[in-house]
Amino acid sequence: MFNFTEEQIKRYARHIILPEVGGKGQAKLLQSKVLVIGAGGLGSPALYYLAAAGVGTIGIVDFDVVDFSNLQRQILHTTERVGTPKVESAKKTLEALNPDVKVITYNTKINKNNVMDIIKDYDVILDGTDNFPTRFLINDACYFAGKPLVSAAMLRFEGQCTVFDFRDKENSPCYRCLFPEPPPPGLVPSCQEAGILGSVGGIMGSIQATEAIKLLLGIGEPLVGKLLIMDALSMDFRKVKLRKDPKCPLCGENPKIKELIEYDQSCEVRF
């Protein structure tokens, strides 16, 4: 039985009165561990809501520093923290919001040599990265480790989100079922080239946090096998079915990928 303090009962009251969450669910969140890779446009809102929800341990991976151009959408950071490592800025913001949360920072670039060690102790992984090589690496690592992955992306006025639940490898598709290989360099425009409406990141990152909480609590219907697509200009949301590809090079019937692959960052696309 989890013993809440009086302050915690006040803080999480709106969760506790939800029948789907209740005291048991809130206690579970406080004992859960979530890793967010990327403390930028997607990671900022996701991290904010995960900390506010009382997820007990939150890991943050990012190797970049805060830049003025980030502040239009990366709401964890402030003007006075320009030049500060993003993980340090994020940690300060989250600890100020909720002292219940233990924040673990990884001021490093995810690569095939460190990714398995970083993700191994977390219950759910959120991908808020901004390039295809890292997205493929995180997908493959989570598949091999059997970790649920909440993936989102955004560009201009559009966003998308899906869940790959690799606790059930037989039924969940993976990122390679959608994109078997990274696109050729230059095929997809970067955020610097095409732009991004900052609030789109707020919406998609909040959806990522919601999906993570659902996975932790075992409630609702996570976006497994479904790709949620948003068009902010028309404010249309639609779902597209994602089917497991029997020819997928990672999770298909005759997989060709048996170990982690690190693609050239030249096919980078900043979301």
C-alpha positions as CSV (number, residue, x, y, z in Angstrom):
1,M,0.0,0.0,0.0
2,F,1.5,3.3,-1.1
3,N,1.3,6.0,1.6
4,F,0.6,9.4,0.1
5,T,1.6,12.6,1.9
6,E,-1.0,15.2,2.4
7,E,0.7,17.4,-0.2
8,Q,0.7,14.5,-2.7
9,I,-3.0,13.9,-2.2
10,K,-3.6,17.6,-3.0
11,R,-1.2,17.6,-6.0
12,Y,-2.7,14.5,-7.6
13,A,-6.3,14.9,-6.5
14,R,-7.6,15.2,-10.1
15,H,-6.0,11.9,-11.0
16,I,-7.1,10.1,-7.9
17,I,-10.8,10.9,-8.4
18,L,-10.6,9.3,-11.9
19,P,-11.9,5.7,-11.6
20,E,-9.4,4.6,-14.3
21,V,-6.5,5.9,-12.2
22,G,-7.4,6.2,-8.6
23,G,-4.9,5.9,-5.7
24,K,-3.4,2.6,-7.1
25,G,-2.8,4.2,-10.5
26,Q,-1.2,7.3,-9.1
27,A,1.0,5.1,-6.9
28,K,2.0,3.1,-10.0
29,L,2.9,6.4,-11.8
30,L,5.1,7.4,-8.9
31,Q,6.9,4.1,-9.1
32,S,7.3,4.2,-12.9
33,K,10.3,5.2,-15.0
34,V,10.0,6.9,-18.4
35,L,12.9,7.9,-20.7
36,V,12.5,10.8,-23.1
37,I,15.0,11.1,-25.9
38,G,15.2,14.7,-27.0
39,A,14.4,17.7,-24.9
40,G,13.2,19.9,-27.8
41,G,9.9,20.7,-29.5
42,L,8.4,17.3,-28.7
43,G,10.3,16.4,-25.6
44,S,9.5,19.7,-23.8
45,P,5.7,19.3,-23.5
46,A,6.0,15.5,-23.0
47,L,8.4,16.0,-20.2
48,Y,6.3,18.7,-18.6
49,Y,3.2,16.6,-18.5
50,L,5.0,13.4,-17.3
51,A,6.5,15.3,-14.4
52,A,3.2,17.0,-13.6
53,A,1.5,13.6,-13.6
54,G,4.0,12.3,-11.0
55,V,6.0,9.8,-13.0
56,G,8.5,9.0,-10.4
57,T,11.7,8.7,-12.5
58,I,12.2,10.6,-15.7
59,G,15.3,10.2,-17.8
60,I,16.3,12.9,-20.4
61,V,18.7,12.3,-23.2
62,D,20.0,15.3,-25.2
63,F,23.5,16.5,-26.2
64,D,22.5,20.0,-27.5
65,V,22.5,23.4,-25.8
66,V,19.7,25.9,-25.6
67,D,19.6,28.3,-28.6
68,F,17.4,31.4,-29.2
69,S,15.8,29.6,-32.1
70,N,14.6,26.8,-29.7
71,L,12.5,29.1,-27.6
72,Q,9.6,29.4,-30.1
73,R,8.6,25.9,-29.3
74,Q,10.8,24.2,-26.6
75,I,8.9,25.4,-23.6
76,L,11.2,23.7,-21.0
77,H,13.8,26.4,-21.6
78,T,14.1,30.1,-21.0
79,T,16.0,33.1,-22.5
80,E,18.4,33.2,-19.5
81,R,19.4,29.6,-20.2
82,V,20.6,30.1,-23.7
83,G,23.9,28.3,-24.1
84,T,23.1,25.9,-21.2
85,P,22.9,22.2,-21.9
86,K,19.3,21.3,-22.6
87,V,19.3,18.4,-20.1
88,E,20.4,20.8,-17.3
89,S,17.7,23.3,-18.3
90,A,15.0,20.6,-18.5
91,K,16.0,19.2,-15.1
92,K,15.7,22.6,-13.4
93,T,12.3,23.2,-14.9
94,L,10.9,19.7,-14.0
95,E,12.3,19.8,-10.4
96,A,10.8,23.2,-9.8
97,L,7.4,21.9,-11.1
98,N,7.3,18.6,-9.1
99,P,9.9,17.7,-6.4
100,D,8.5,14.2,-6.3
101,V,10.2,13.4,-9.6
102,K,13.7,12.1,-9.8
103,V,15.3,13.4,-13.0
104,I,18.2,11.6,-14.5
105,T,20.1,13.3,-17.3
106,Y,22.2,12.0,-20.1
107,N,24.1,14.8,-21.8
108,T,25.2,12.6,-24.6
109,K,24.3,11.6,-28.2
110,I,22.4,8.3,-28.5
111,N,24.4,5.8,-30.5
112,K,24.6,2.0,-31.0
113,N,27.2,1.7,-28.2
114,N,25.2,3.4,-25.4
115,V,21.5,3.1,-26.3
116,M,20.8,-0.4,-24.9
117,D,22.5,0.5,-21.6
118,I,20.5,3.8,-21.4
119,I,17.0,2.4,-22.1
120,K,17.3,-0.9,-20.1
121,D,15.9,0.4,-16.8
122,Y,12.9,2.3,-18.1
123,D,9.3,1.2,-18.5
124,V,8.4,3.3,-21.5
125,I,10.6,5.2,-24.1
126,L,9.5,8.4,-25.8
127,D,11.2,9.4,-29.1
128,G,11.3,13.1,-29.5
129,T,14.4,13.2,-31.7
130,D,14.8,15.2,-34.9
131,N,16.5,12.9,-37.4
132,F,15.9,9.7,-39.2
133,P,19.1,7.8,-38.2
134,T,18.3,8.2,-34.5
135,R,14.7,7.3,-35.0
136,F,15.7,4.0,-36.6
137,L,18.3,3.3,-33.9
138,I,15.8,3.9,-31.1
139,N,13.2,1.7,-32.8
140,D,15.6,-1.2,-33.3
141,A,17.0,-0.9,-29.7
142,C,13.5,-0.9,-28.2
143,Y,12.5,-3.9,-30.3
144,F,15.5,-5.8,-29.2
145,A,15.0,-4.8,-25.5
146,G,11.2,-5.4,-25.6
147,K,10.4,-1.8,-24.6
148,P,7.2,0.1,-25.5
149,L,8.1,3.1,-27.7
150,V,6.0,6.2,-28.2
151,S,7.1,8.0,-31.4
152,A,6.1,11.4,-32.8
153,A,7.2,13.8,-35.5
154,M,6.2,17.2,-36.8
155,L,6.9,19.6,-39.7
156,R,5.3,22.9,-40.7
157,F,1.7,22.5,-39.6
158,E,1.5,18.8,-39.3
159,G,2.2,16.2,-36.7
160,Q,2.0,12.5,-36.2
161,C,2.2,10.0,-33.4
162,T,2.1,6.2,-32.9
163,V,3.0,3.6,-30.4
164,F,5.1,0.5,-30.9
165,D,4.6,-1.9,-28.0
166,F,7.5,-4.3,-28.2
167,R,6.3,-6.2,-25.1
168,D,4.1,-7.9,-27.7
169,K,6.5,-8.4,-30.7
170,E,4.1,-10.8,-32.4
171,N,1.4,-8.2,-32.9
172,S,2.9,-4.8,-32.8
173,P,4.3,-3.3,-36.0
174,C,7.6,-1.3,-35.8
175,Y,8.9,1.9,-37.4
176,R,10.5,-0.2,-40.2
177,C,7.1,-1.5,-41.1
178,L,6.3,2.1,-42.0
179,F,9.8,3.0,-43.3
180,P,12.1,0.1,-44.0
181,E,15.1,2.3,-44.5
182,P,16.0,6.0,-43.9
183,P,15.1,8.3,-46.9
184,P,17.9,9.5,-49.1
185,P,19.6,12.8,-48.0
186,G,17.7,15.9,-48.9
187,L,14.4,14.1,-49.8
188,V,12.6,15.5,-46.7
189,P,13.0,19.2,-45.9
190,S,14.5,20.1,-42.5
191,C,12.8,22.3,-39.9
192,Q,15.1,25.1,-40.8
193,E,14.1,24.8,-44.4
194,A,10.4,24.3,-44.1
195,G,9.6,25.8,-40.6
196,I,7.4,24.6,-37.8
197,L,4.5,26.1,-35.9
198,G,5.7,25.9,-32.3
199,S,2.3,24.9,-30.8
200,V,2.2,21.8,-33.1
201,G,5.0,20.4,-30.9
202,G,2.9,21.2,-27.8
203,I,0.0,19.1,-29.2
204,M,2.1,16.1,-30.3
205,G,4.3,16.1,-27.2
206,S,1.2,16.1,-25.0
207,I,-0.2,13.2,-27.0
208,Q,3.1,11.3,-26.4
209,A,2.8,11.9,-22.7
210,T,-0.8,10.7,-22.7
211,E,0.1,7.6,-24.6
212,A,2.9,6.9,-22.1
213,I,0.7,7.3,-19.1
214,K,-1.9,4.9,-20.7
215,L,0.8,2.3,-21.2
216,L,2.1,2.7,-17.6
217,L,-1.5,2.3,-16.2
218,G,-2.7,-0.3,-18.7
219,I,-5.8,1.8,-19.5
220,G,-7.6,2.8,-22.7
221,E,-6.4,1.9,-26.2
222,P,-2.9,3.0,-27.0
223,L,-2.0,3.9,-30.6
224,V,-0.6,0.5,-31.4
225,G,-1.1,-0.3,-35.0
226,K,-2.5,3.2,-35.6
227,L,-0.8,6.4,-36.9
228,L,-2.5,9.5,-35.7
229,I,-2.0,12.4,-38.1
230,M,-2.9,16.0,-37.4
231,D,-3.2,19.0,-39.7
232,A,-3.2,22.1,-37.6
233,L,-4.4,24.4,-40.4
234,S,-7.7,22.5,-40.8
235,M,-7.5,21.0,-37.3
236,D,-8.2,17.6,-38.7
237,F,-7.2,14.5,-36.9
238,R,-7.2,11.1,-38.6
239,K,-6.0,7.6,-37.9
240,V,-4.3,5.4,-40.4
241,K,-3.9,1.7,-39.8
242,L,-0.3,0.5,-39.4
243,R,-0.1,-3.2,-40.2
244,K,2.8,-5.4,-39.2
245,D,4.8,-6.1,-42.4
246,P,5.7,-9.7,-42.8
247,K,8.6,-8.6,-45.0
248,C,9.9,-6.1,-42.4
249,P,13.7,-6.4,-42.2
250,L,13.5,-6.1,-38.4
251,C,10.2,-7.7,-37.1
252,G,9.1,-9.7,-40.2
253,E,9.0,-13.4,-40.7
254,N,12.5,-13.5,-42.0
255,P,14.4,-10.7,-40.3
256,K,17.6,-9.5,-41.8
257,I,18.5,-7.0,-39.1
258,K,20.0,-8.9,-36.1
259,E,22.0,-6.1,-34.5
260,L,21.9,-2.3,-34.2
261,I,22.7,-0.3,-37.2
262,E,24.0,3.3,-37.1
263,Y,23.1,5.2,-40.3
264,D,25.0,8.2,-41.6
265,Q,23.7,11.5,-40.1
266,S,23.7,13.0,-43.6
267,C,20.1,11.9,-44.0
268,E,19.2,14.0,-41.0
269,V,15.8,15.8,-40.9
270,R,15.2,18.2,-38.1
271,F,11.7,18.0,-36.6
